[in-house]
Amino acid sequence: MAEADVKVRGEIDPEKDFQLSIPAGRTNFHVKGMDNADWGMKDRLSRIFQPKSGRTLMLAFDHGYITGASTGLERLDILIPSLAEDIDVFMATRGALRTCVPPMFNKAVALRCTAGSTVLSGDVTDETIGVDIEDAIRMNASCMAVQTFMGTADEKTSLTNLVRTVDAGNRYGIPTLGVVAVGKQMARSPHFFSLTTRVIAELGAQIVKCYYCEDFEKVAAGCPVPIVVAGGKKLPEDQALTMAYRAISEGACGMDMGRNIFQAPDPKAMARAVAKIVHEEYTDKEAYEYYLDTKK
């Protein structure tokens, strides 16, 4: 058993050598750590991560399962179709997809598969598996997203939700996306993210989603599967693009942006600017100039 007093839970030892100059081994496949996955799993991962860049741009609009009609998401039926051509993956609930998103866009789907308390309860950490594997198959999900609340009283329950979803997904060749949730008492620190991303990967998730933080290159290097960085709260457009550029430059395999796209003055221009960073190696300054030139 690992020593119980290893530094401070998940702390990155500054003396440890992460060998950042050596890229993660990818021999036969463009997705980190997935060389030995089955054909169907790789097919779905290739819908999520573009084979040319090895990266993805997800559009997160699953906020309503906790918050209801979030600012900027009042009319999904109008907003989402307008952004479809500019992103790779819809990250959403089955209800939003079935009622508001036409299926002919043929986009990858990161299907939110956990559910639980809403903002009305004041505590959203108590979740359960809310979508069974048969419905994920019916939805043609490219991956199943599970929220994990590590460092809370509900940690065991959320990790149980994760491993059960991983087991179900492995039976049918559907990847699992483990989402690192950050509560009020959890610091968005490299200590926290290095521990949580590694735990999620070790428990079998094929993709991890977390926030950007200091020393992110070490967090990414220590995680054996792709990390997709969450956009988080709304930032000014230039700052959001800088965060995306830093995340990609330091090892992220994609961005999952919601509010920083759909709450932007021109969501379509913002989605395109982020895609330039993710897939075309634009710098943050180049992407911001592109955004200014493109927006209406």
C-alpha positions in Angstrom: 0.0 0.0 0.0 1.3 3.5 -0.8 2.5 5.5 2.1 -0.3 7.5 3.6 1.9 10.6 4.3 3.2 11.2 0.8 3.8 14.9 0.9 0.4 16.7 0.9 -2.2 14.6 -0.8 -1.2 14.7 -4.5 1.5 17.3 -4.1 3.9 17.5 -7.0 7.5 17.1 -5.7 9.5 19.9 -7.3 12.5 17.6 -7.3 10.8 14.9 -9.4 11.8 14.8 -13.0 8.8 14.5 -15.3 11.1 14.3 -18.4 9.0 16.9 -20.1 11.2 16.9 -23.1 10.1 13.4 -23.9 6.6 13.2 -25.4 4.2 10.5 -24.4 4.6 7.4 -26.5 2.2 7.2 -29.4 3.2 4.6 -31.9 0.2 3.4 -33.9 -2.6 5.8 -32.8 -3.0 9.5 -32.4 -4.7 9.5 -29.0 -2.4 9.3 -26.0 -2.4 6.0 -24.2 -4.9 4.3 -26.5 -2.6 2.2 -28.7 -4.0 -1.0 -27.3 -7.6 -0.1 -27.3 -10.1 -2.1 -29.4 -11.2 -1.0 -32.9 -14.6 0.3 -31.9 -13.0 2.3 -29.0 -10.5 3.8 -31.4 -13.2 4.7 -33.9 -15.1 6.7 -31.3 -11.9 8.3 -30.0 -11.1 9.3 -33.6 -14.4 11.1 -33.8 -13.5 13.0 -30.7 -9.8 13.8 -31.4 -9.0 14.8 -34.9 -6.5 12.4 -36.4 -4.4 15.2 -38.0 -3.9 17.3 -34.8 -4.6 14.7 -32.2 -6.8 17.3 -30.4 -10.4 18.2 -29.9 -12.6 21.2 -29.3 -15.7 20.3 -27.3 -18.7 22.6 -26.8 -20.1 22.2 -23.2 -23.8 23.0 -22.8 -24.6 20.5 -20.1 -24.9 23.2 -17.4 -28.7 23.0 -17.4 -28.8 19.6 -15.6 -27.7 21.5 -12.5 -28.6 25.2 -13.1 -31.6 25.1 -15.4 -31.7 27.9 -18.1 -28.2 29.2 -17.6 -27.3 32.6 -19.0 -26.6 32.2 -22.6 -28.3 28.8 -22.9 -31.9 29.9 -22.8 -32.5 28.7 -26.4 -30.4 25.7 -27.1 -32.4 25.1 -30.3 -31.1 28.4 -31.7 -27.6 28.5 -30.3 -26.2 25.0 -30.8 -27.0 24.6 -34.5 -25.2 27.9 -35.2 -22.0 26.6 -33.6 -22.1 23.0 -34.9 -19.7 23.5 -37.8 -17.0 25.1 -35.7 -16.5 22.4 -33.0 -15.7 18.7 -32.8 -17.9 17.4 -29.9 -21.2 18.2 -28.3 -20.9 17.8 -24.5 -24.5 17.6 -23.4 -27.3 15.8 -21.6 -29.5 13.3 -23.5 -32.5 15.6 -23.0 -30.8 18.6 -24.6 -29.6 16.6 -27.5 -32.9 14.9 -28.3 -35.0 18.0 -28.1 -32.7 20.8 -29.4 -29.9 19.4 -31.6 -30.7 18.0 -35.1 -28.9 14.7 -35.5 -27.7 15.4 -39.1 -24.7 17.4 -37.9 -22.9 14.1 -37.3 -20.8 15.4 -34.5 -19.2 13.4 -31.8 -21.2 13.3 -28.5 -19.8 13.4 -25.0 -22.9 12.3 -23.2 -23.4 13.5 -19.6 -24.2 10.3 -17.8 -24.4 11.4 -14.1 -27.2 13.2 -12.4 -28.1 14.3 -8.9 -28.7 17.5 -6.9 -29.3 20.9 -8.4 -28.4 24.4 -7.3 -31.6 24.5 -5.3 -30.1 22.0 -2.8 -26.9 24.0 -2.2 -24.8 20.9 -2.6 -24.4 19.3 -6.1 -21.8 16.7 -5.2 -24.3 13.9 -4.5 -24.7 12.2 -7.9 -25.7 8.9 -9.3 -25.4 7.2 -12.7 -28.3 8.8 -14.6 -28.0 7.2 -18.0 -27.8 3.4 -18.6 -25.5 1.9 -21.2 -28.3 1.0 -23.6 -29.4 4.6 -23.9 -25.8 5.7 -24.4 -25.7 3.3 -27.3 -29.1 4.6 -28.7 -27.7 8.1 -28.5 -24.6 7.0 -30.4 -22.4 8.4 -27.7 -18.7 8.8 -28.6 -17.9 8.9 -24.9 -19.8 8.9 -21.6 -19.0 11.8 -19.1 -19.0 11.2 -15.4 -18.5 13.9 -12.8 -16.1 13.0 -10.0 -16.1 14.9 -6.6 -12.8 14.0 -5.0 -12.0 15.5 -1.7 -15.7 15.6 -0.6 -17.9 13.3 1.5 -19.3 12.0 -1.8 -15.9 10.9 -3.2 -16.5 7.2 -2.9 -19.9 7.4 -4.6 -18.7 9.5 -7.5 -15.7 7.2 -8.1 -18.0 4.2 -7.9 -20.1 5.9 -10.6 -17.0 6.3 -12.7 -15.8 2.7 -12.5 -19.2 1.3 -13.2 -19.5 3.5 -16.3 -16.0 2.5 -17.4 -16.9 -1.2 -17.0 -20.1 -0.7 -19.0 -18.3 1.3 -21.7 -15.6 -1.3 -22.1 -18.2 -3.9 -22.8 -19.4 -2.0 -25.8 -16.3 0.0 -26.9 -17.5 3.4 -25.6 -14.8 5.6 -23.9 -15.5 7.2 -20.5 -14.6 10.8 -19.8 -13.9 11.5 -16.2 -14.6 15.1 -15.2 -12.7 16.6 -12.3 -15.2 18.7 -10.3 -13.9 21.5 -8.2 -16.1 22.5 -5.2 -16.0 25.5 -2.9 -13.4 23.9 -0.6 -11.1 22.6 -3.3 -8.2 24.6 -4.6 -7.5 24.7 -8.3 -3.9 23.8 -7.7 -1.4 21.5 -9.4 -1.4 19.4 -6.2 -5.1 18.7 -6.5 -5.2 18.2 -10.3 -2.1 16.0 -10.4 -3.8 13.6 -7.9 -7.3 13.7 -9.4 -6.4 13.3 -13.1 -4.1 10.4 -12.2 -6.7 8.7 -10.1 -9.4 9.0 -12.9 -7.0 7.5 -15.4 -5.8 4.7 -13.1 -9.5 3.7 -12.6 -9.9 3.2 -16.3 -11.2 6.4 -17.9 -9.9 6.9 -21.4 -10.2 10.8 -21.2 -9.9 13.2 -18.3 -11.3 16.7 -18.1 -9.9 19.2 -15.6 -9.1 22.9 -15.3 -5.9 24.7 -16.2 -3.5 25.5 -13.4 0.1 26.4 -12.7 2.6 23.6 -13.5 0.0 22.2 -15.9 2.7 20.6 -18.0 3.5 18.3 -15.0 -0.1 17.5 -14.5 -0.4 16.5 -18.2 2.8 14.6 -18.2 1.7 12.5 -15.1 -1.6 11.6 -16.7 -1.4 8.6 -19.1 -4.5 9.5 -21.0 -5.5 12.7 -22.8 -6.5 15.7 -20.7 -9.1 18.1 -22.1 -9.1 21.4 -20.3 -12.4 23.0 -19.2 -13.0 26.7 -20.1 -14.5 27.4 -16.7 -16.1 30.8 -15.8 -16.5 33.5 -18.3 -13.3 35.5 -19.0 -12.6 38.4 -21.4 -12.0 36.9 -24.8 -8.3 37.7 -25.0 -7.8 36.0 -21.5 -9.8 33.0 -22.5 -7.7 32.5 -25.6 -4.5 32.9 -23.6 -5.6 30.2 -21.2 -6.4 27.9 -24.1 -3.1 28.6 -25.8 -1.2 27.9 -22.6 -3.1 24.7 -21.9 -2.5 23.3 -25.4 1.2 24.4 -25.3 1.7 22.6 -22.0 0.2 19.3 -23.0 -3.6 19.5 -23.1 -5.2 17.4 -25.9 -8.1 19.7 -26.3 -10.5 22.3 -24.8 -14.0 21.9 -23.6 -15.5 25.4 -23.6 -19.0 26.5 -22.7 -19.4 30.0 -21.2 -16.3 31.4 -22.9 -17.9 30.6 -26.2 -21.7 30.9 -25.8 -21.4 34.0 -23.6 -18.9 35.8 -25.9 -20.3 38.8 -27.9 -19.9 36.7 -31.0 -20.0 33.0 -30.0 -19.3 31.7 -33.6 -16.2 33.9 -34.0 -15.0 32.8 -30.5 -15.5 29.1 -31.3 -13.5 29.5 -34.5 -10.7 31.4 -32.7 -10.3 28.6 -30.1 -10.3 26.0 -32.9 -7.4 27.8 -34.5 -5.4 27.3 -31.3 -6.4 23.7 -30.8 -5.9 22.5 -34.3 -3.8 25.0 -36.2 -1.1 26.0 -33.7 -2.2 29.6 -33.5 -0.8 31.7 -30.6 -3.2 33.4 -28.3 -2.4 36.8 -30.0 -3.0 35.4 -33.4 -6.3 33.8 -32.3 -7.5 37.1 -30.7 -6.7 39.0 -33.9 -8.6 36.4 -35.8 -11.5 36.7 -33.4 -11.6 40.5 -33.8 -11.4 40.2 -37.6 -14.1 37.5 -37.7 -16.7 38.8 -35.2 -19.7 40.6 -36.5 
